[in-house]
Amino acid sequence: MHGQMTIYRALADLVVALHAVFIVWIIFGAFLTRHRPLLRALHIASVVWGVLIELFPWPCPLTLAENWLQVRTGKAGYQSGFLLHYLDKLVYPDLPSRLLVVAAILVGLINIVIYIRRGIAGAAQAAK
């Protein structure tokens, strides 16, 4: 039984790491997508998903997977989303969830501006 719990703990840690990587991808992915249409499409979809998850009370599949794995290790899962549970406690203690929603929206808007500027610059370059 202890071996199974160790595997579940490792998988839960892997999901947490994947969650963190996904959030970093959402925030900074636009810097990696220049001249890569597939990555650009994946990033835009990721940003939309990230903003929607913050705006609406939808459960994130990664949060659900982590909770499921943590319960199997004997720990109680958490009820709030990933950002509130981990990042809020580590980086933004005692901040209201509304501020995190605003931050998600700002990240989305910044990414939109990056893509629009690239489109304008690309159009101007093509016109020369």
Buried (B, 14 or more C-beta within 10 A) or exposed (E): EEEEEEEBBEBBBEBBEEBBEBBEBBBEBBEEBEEEEEBBEBBBEBBEBBBEBBEEEEEBEBBEBBBBBBEBBEBEBBEEBBBBBBBBEEEBEEEEEEEBBEBBEEBBEEBEEBBEEBEEEEEEEEEE
